[in-house]
Amino acid sequence: MQKNIHLERLLELISREEVILFAGAGLSKYAGYPMGTQLQRIFYNSLSPSAKEDIESTRSLADLTDEIFHLHQSNNQIIRILKEH
Protein backbone atom coordinates (compact mmCIF):
# COMPACT_ATOMS: atom_id res chain seq x y z
CA MET A 1 0.00 0.00 0.00
CA GLN A 2 2.80 2.46 0.95
CA LYS A 3 4.53 1.84 -2.39
CA ASN A 4 1.37 2.78 -4.32
CA ILE A 5 1.04 6.02 -2.36
CA HIS A 6 4.61 6.98 -3.24
CA LEU A 7 4.06 6.07 -6.89
CA GLU A 8 0.85 8.08 -7.05
CA ARG A 9 2.61 11.08 -5.47
CA LEU A 10 5.50 10.79 -7.94
CA LEU A 11 3.12 10.60 -10.89
CA GLU A 12 1.27 13.65 -9.58
CA LEU A 13 4.53 15.62 -9.31
CA ILE A 14 5.58 14.52 -12.82
CA SER A 15 2.24 15.64 -14.27
CA ARG A 16 2.72 19.07 -12.61
CA GLU A 17 6.28 19.22 -14.02
CA GLU A 18 7.76 19.40 -10.53
CA VAL A 19 10.21 16.53 -10.99
CA ILE A 20 13.71 16.90 -12.33
CA LEU A 21 15.70 13.81 -13.22
CA PHE A 22 19.34 13.56 -12.20
CA ALA A 23 20.44 10.60 -14.27
CA GLY A 24 24.20 10.62 -13.91
CA ALA A 25 27.37 11.48 -15.74
CA GLY A 26 27.22 11.98 -19.47
CA LEU A 27 23.48 11.73 -20.10
CA SER A 28 23.00 15.50 -20.04
CA LYS A 29 25.87 15.99 -22.51
CA TYR A 30 24.13 13.97 -25.21
CA ALA A 31 20.75 15.50 -24.43
CA GLY A 32 22.12 19.05 -24.81
CA TYR A 33 21.83 19.98 -21.14
CA PRO A 34 24.61 21.38 -18.94
CA MET A 35 27.04 18.90 -17.43
CA GLY A 36 27.72 18.93 -13.69
CA THR A 37 30.57 21.46 -13.74
CA GLN A 38 28.57 23.79 -15.99
CA LEU A 39 25.54 23.44 -13.74
CA GLN A 40 27.69 24.19 -10.70
CA ARG A 41 28.83 27.46 -12.35
CA ILE A 42 25.24 28.35 -13.27
CA PHE A 43 24.15 27.85 -9.66
CA TYR A 44 27.09 29.82 -8.30
CA ASN A 45 26.49 32.70 -10.72
CA SER A 46 22.84 32.87 -9.59
CA LEU A 47 23.92 33.79 -6.06
CA SER A 48 23.67 37.34 -4.81
CA PRO A 49 26.97 39.20 -4.29
CA SER A 50 26.61 38.86 -0.51
CA ALA A 51 26.00 35.11 -0.77
CA LYS A 52 29.09 34.78 -2.98
CA GLU A 53 31.13 36.32 -0.16
CA ASP A 54 30.08 33.46 2.13
CA ILE A 55 30.06 30.57 -0.35
CA GLU A 56 33.19 29.43 -2.17
CA SER A 57 33.00 29.15 -5.95
CA THR A 58 34.81 25.80 -5.75
CA ARG A 59 32.03 24.04 -3.81
CA SER A 60 30.83 20.82 -5.40
CA LEU A 61 27.45 20.82 -7.14
CA ALA A 62 25.91 18.84 -4.28
CA ASP A 63 27.36 21.14 -1.61
CA LEU A 64 26.39 24.26 -3.54
CA THR A 65 22.77 23.19 -4.00
CA ASP A 66 22.69 22.33 -0.30
CA GLU A 67 23.95 25.85 0.51
CA ILE A 68 21.32 27.38 -1.78
CA PHE A 69 18.60 25.32 -0.11
CA HIS A 70 19.69 26.50 3.34
CA LEU A 71 20.04 30.08 2.14
CA HIS A 72 16.46 30.22 0.80
CA GLN A 73 14.95 27.55 3.10
CA SER A 74 13.35 25.91 0.05
CA ASN A 75 14.11 24.19 -3.24
CA ASN A 76 12.35 26.88 -5.29
CA GLN A 77 15.55 28.61 -6.45
CA ILE A 78 17.15 25.27 -7.36
CA ILE A 79 14.11 24.09 -9.29
CA ARG A 80 13.78 27.43 -11.10
CA ILE A 81 17.39 27.28 -12.29
CA LEU A 82 17.10 23.65 -13.35
CA LYS A 83 13.96 24.38 -15.35
CA GLU A 84 15.66 27.32 -17.06
CA HIS A 85 18.65 25.26 -18.10
N, C-alpha and C positions, 0 to 999 in steps of 0.2 A: 504494500500500500504506500509506504513512504517513498519508494522509488518512483511510482506513478505521479505523486505530488511534485517531486523534483522535476520530472520530465515535463509535466504540464506547465510548471513555472518557467522552465527553460524555453519551451515552445512559445509561451506568452511573451517573454522578453525578446525572442527572435522576431516575432511578428511585429513588435513595436520598435524594431531596429535598435535595441538596447544591449545587444551582445556583440562583442568584438572578439574575433578569433585570433589567438596567438598560437601559431602552428609550428614555430620553430625555425631554425636557421635555413636560409636559402629560399623558402617558399615565397616570401615577399618580393625577393629579387626578380623572380620569373613572372610574378603577377603585376609588377610595375609599382609596388609599394616600397616605402623606405625600409632599408635594412636597419638592424638594431642600432648601429652607431649613428646613422642618420637620424633615426627617431629620437635618440638620446639628445642630439644637438637641437632638434626641433623643440623638444620639451624644455631644454635649458634656455633656449632663446625666448620662450614664452614667459619666462619668469620676469617679474618686475625688477627694476634696478636694485631695490633694497633686498629682495630675496636672493639675487645673485651675489650680494655681499656675504650672505650667510651660507650659501650652498655652493660647493665647489663644482666647477665645470667638468671635472674628471669623474664625477660620480657615475656609477654604472646605471644602466637604464632602470633596473629594478629598484636601486636605491633612490634614484631621482624621482621616479613615480611615487615611491613611498613618501618622500619629502613633500612632493606636491600635494599628495592626499592629506598629509598632516597640516600643511600650510592652509589649505582651504577647507579642511574637515569634511571633504566629500570627494567623490570620483568625477564630479561634473567637468572640471577643467581637463582631466585626463581623457575622458570620453569625447569631449568637444574636439580636442586636438587630434585624437585618433580618427574621428569621423572626417575631419578636414583633410587628413593626409592619407 
